[in-house]
Amino acid sequence: MLDALERHLAQTDPSSVALLLVTQARLLVGKSLVEAPGPPPPPAPILRERADMAAQMRAIEAWYRRNEPTSPIPVLLARARVSLDRDFETLVAELLPNRQK
């Protein structure tokens, strides 16, 4: 039954606290509290170049824009992606446009 609740919440309200709590409850079934955290997450993809990072950021941005339209994550990632190819002085000038030279 917890599986069904978890699936439904994941489909209808993936950012809800209820989903987190139901998932934690499901993970506790048959385990002691010490074992509760669950299995480790899968390994992250290997990002070797800036282009790899930019592509991964675009994919995450797109997912959040589709699935979590009120999240600030795509805006932050877009800003981070644009900054990948900028030099430090340009970044500082953007962040502090009125600074004296």
C-alpha positions in Angstrom: 0.0 0.0 0.0 2.8 2.4 0.7 4.1 1.8 -2.8 0.8 2.8 -4.2 0.7 6.0 -2.1 4.3 6.8 -3.1 3.6 6.3 -6.8 0.5 8.5 -6.6 2.2 11.3 -4.8 5.2 11.1 -7.1 2.9 11.6 -10.1 0.5 14.2 -8.7 2.6 16.2 -6.2 6.3 15.3 -6.6 7.6 18.1 -4.3 5.2 17.5 -1.4 6.4 16.8 2.1 3.9 13.9 2.1 5.8 12.1 -0.6 9.0 12.5 1.4 7.3 11.1 4.5 5.6 8.2 2.7 8.9 7.3 1.1 10.7 7.3 4.4 7.9 5.2 5.9 8.2 2.7 3.1 12.0 2.5 3.5 11.6 1.8 7.3 9.3 -1.2 6.7 11.3 -4.2 8.0 14.4 -2.3 8.9 15.8 -0.9 12.1 16.1 2.9 12.5 19.8 2.6 11.9 19.2 1.1 8.4 16.6 3.6 7.5 18.6 6.0 5.2 18.3 3.4 2.4 20.6 2.6 -0.5 23.2 5.1 -1.8 22.2 7.1 -4.8 23.5 6.0 -8.2 26.8 7.5 -9.2 26.7 10.9 -10.8 27.6 11.2 -14.5 31.2 12.0 -15.2 31.5 15.6 -16.5 34.8 16.1 -18.2 34.4 19.5 -20.0 32.4 22.7 -19.6 30.2 21.6 -22.5 29.3 18.4 -20.5 28.3 20.6 -17.6 26.3 23.0 -19.7 24.4 20.1 -21.3 23.7 18.6 -17.9 22.5 22.0 -16.6 20.2 22.4 -19.7 18.7 18.9 -19.0 18.1 19.7 -15.4 16.7 23.2 -16.3 14.3 21.6 -18.8 13.1 19.0 -16.3 12.4 21.6 -13.6 10.6 23.9 -16.1 8.3 21.1 -17.1 7.7 19.5 -13.7 8.3 22.2 -11.1 7.4 25.5 -12.9 7.5 27.5 -9.7 11.0 26.3 -8.7 13.9 28.8 -8.9 16.3 26.0 -9.9 16.1 26.5 -13.7 16.7 30.3 -13.3 19.7 29.6 -11.1 21.1 26.9 -13.4 20.7 29.1 -16.5 22.6 31.9 -14.7 25.3 29.4 -13.7 25.5 27.9 -17.3 26.0 31.4 -18.8 28.8 32.1 -16.3 30.8 29.0 -17.3 32.5 30.8 -20.2 32.9 34.2 -18.6 36.2 35.4 -17.0 36.3 36.5 -13.4 36.5 40.3 -14.2 33.4 40.0 -16.4 31.5 38.2 -13.6 32.4 40.8 -11.0 31.4 43.6 -13.4 28.0 41.9 -13.8 27.5 41.3 -10.1 28.8 44.8 -9.1 28.0 47.1 -12.0 28.6 50.4 -10.2 32.1 49.6 -8.9 34.9 52.1 -9.3 37.8 51.1 -11.5 
